[in-house]
């Protein structure tokens, strides 16, 4: 029976961070995100953590002379990060809606979404609770339907977010940093 590596398990929801596209990226697992670049800010509480998704699409290459495909052609790749922000704030509304305007007045803060076509891409970051892994998602845009469910009792309002990643110029769409040798 093959033995696993219990220390390589990743538990808990971790911590999410946001930055502008030009922000410097962490180079290690110990330097605080804001010390790497002050543009990195924490996103706060989520409802159930986050989920990174990665989907590779392909099609078989077939010829009349063979019953089996002779190759597999890659046709696309979709990557995303999904989470529900548990803090309904103007800042989190701006995150979910790809920008917008926040105005602070006497006892009130207002948020207005960006004009269509004025949305901005962001960088997202994840750090595990045990600080043994970090992920940097380099170019993300919130898409799809943003829901803010309101329910009775202890059910809190949430800002549901689904970010898709695109390939930034000269870089890969994401980078995973894992503690060595624990997660090698």
C-alpha positions in Angstrom: 0.0 0.0 0.0 1.4 3.4 -1.0 1.8 5.9 1.8 0.7 9.4 1.4 2.1 12.6 2.8 -0.2 13.8 5.6 1.8 17.1 5.9 1.0 17.9 2.3 -2.8 18.1 3.0 -4.2 21.6 2.7 -7.0 22.4 5.1 -9.2 25.4 5.7 -10.5 28.2 3.6 -7.3 30.3 3.5 -7.1 34.0 2.9 -7.9 36.0 -0.3 -6.1 39.1 -1.5 -6.7 41.6 -4.3 -4.3 44.0 -6.1 -4.1 46.1 -9.2 -2.5 44.5 -12.3 0.8 46.2 -11.9 1.3 45.1 -8.3 4.5 43.2 -7.4 4.0 39.5 -6.7 5.2 37.6 -3.6 8.5 35.8 -4.1 8.3 33.7 -0.9 5.8 32.3 1.6 6.7 34.5 4.5 6.7 38.2 3.4 3.3 39.8 4.2 1.3 40.6 1.1 1.1 44.3 1.9 4.9 44.4 2.4 5.4 42.9 -1.0 3.3 45.7 -2.5 0.9 48.0 -0.6 -1.6 47.5 -3.4 -2.4 44.0 -2.0 -5.4 44.1 0.4 -7.3 41.3 2.1 -10.8 40.6 0.9 -12.1 39.6 4.4 -14.5 36.9 5.3 -16.0 34.5 2.8 -19.0 32.2 3.2 -17.3 28.9 2.4 -13.8 29.8 1.3 -12.8 29.8 -2.4 -12.6 27.4 -5.3 -10.0 27.5 -8.1 -11.3 25.9 -11.3 -9.2 24.7 -14.3 -10.8 23.2 -17.4 -8.9 22.1 -20.5 -10.9 21.4 -23.6 -9.9 19.1 -26.3 -11.1 17.2 -29.4 -10.0 13.9 -30.8 -8.3 13.9 -34.2 -9.8 11.1 -36.3 -8.9 9.7 -39.7 -10.8 7.2 -41.8 -8.1 4.6 -41.7 -8.1 4.2 -37.9 -10.8 3.3 -35.3 -9.0 5.2 -32.5 -8.1 8.9 -32.6 -4.6 9.5 -33.8 -4.1 12.6 -31.6 -5.8 14.9 -29.2 -6.1 18.6 -30.2 -6.3 21.2 -27.4 -9.1 23.7 -28.1 -9.2 25.9 -25.1 -8.6 26.5 -21.4 -10.9 28.1 -18.8 -9.6 29.1 -15.3 -11.5 30.8 -12.6 -11.8 31.6 -8.9 -15.2 31.5 -7.2 -16.1 32.7 -3.7 -18.9 34.5 -1.8 -17.8 37.6 0.1 -19.5 37.6 3.5 -19.0 41.3 4.2 -21.4 43.6 2.3 -19.2 46.7 2.0 -18.7 49.3 -0.7 -15.2 48.0 -1.2 -16.4 44.4 -1.8 -19.1 45.7 -4.2 -16.3 47.4 -6.2 -14.4 44.1 -6.2 -17.4 42.0 -7.5 -18.3 44.6 -10.1 -14.9 45.2 -11.6 -14.5 48.8 -10.4 -16.9 51.6 -9.7 -16.9 54.7 -7.6 -17.0 54.9 -3.8 -17.9 58.2 -2.1 -17.7 58.7 1.6 -19.9 61.4 3.2 -21.2 62.3 6.6 -22.3 58.9 8.0 -22.8 57.3 4.6 -20.7 55.6 2.0 -22.1 55.2 -1.5 -21.1 52.9 -4.3 -21.9 53.3 -8.0 -20.9 50.6 -10.5 -18.5 51.4 -13.4 -19.9 52.4 -16.8 -20.2 49.5 -19.3 -16.8 49.1 -20.9 -14.9 50.7 -18.0 -14.5 47.5 -15.9 -10.9 46.7 -14.7 -9.0 43.5 -14.4 -7.3 42.7 -11.1 -4.9 40.3 -9.6 -6.1 37.9 -6.9 -4.1 36.0 -4.4 -4.7 33.1 -2.1 -2.7 32.0 1.0 -3.4 28.8 3.0 -4.1 29.0 6.7 -0.8 27.2 7.5 1.1 29.6 5.2 2.6 26.7 3.2 1.1 27.7 -0.1 0.3 30.9 -2.1 -1.4 31.3 -5.4 -1.3 34.4 -7.6 -4.0 34.8 -10.3 -2.5 37.4 -12.5 -5.4 38.8 -14.6 -9.0 38.3 -13.4 -12.3 39.8 -14.3 -15.5 39.1 -12.4 -18.2 37.8 -14.8 -21.6 36.2 -14.7 -24.3 37.0 -12.4 -23.5 38.6 -9.0 -26.1 37.6 -6.5 -26.7 39.1 -3.0 -29.2 36.7 -1.4 -31.2 38.0 1.6 -32.7 35.4 3.8 -34.3 35.1 7.3 -32.6 34.3 10.5 -28.9 33.8 10.8 -28.5 33.5 7.0 -26.2 36.4 6.1 -26.2 38.4 2.9 -23.4 37.4 0.5 -21.8 38.9 -2.6 -21.3 35.9 -4.9 -18.3 36.3 -7.2 -17.1 34.3 -10.1 -13.8 35.5 -11.6 -12.4 34.3 -14.9 -8.7 34.4 -15.7 -7.1 35.6 -19.0 -3.5 35.3 -20.1 -1.5 38.4 -19.2 1.1 39.6 -21.7 4.4 37.7 -21.2 3.2 35.7 -18.2 1.2 32.6 -17.4 -2.3 33.1 -16.0 -1.4 31.9 -12.5 1.5 30.8 -10.3 1.3 28.4 -7.4 4.0 28.7 -4.6 4.3 25.6 -2.4 6.5 25.0 0.6 9.5 22.7 -0.1 10.1 19.9 0.7 6.7 19.5 2.4 4.7 20.0 -0.8 7.2 18.9 -3.5 
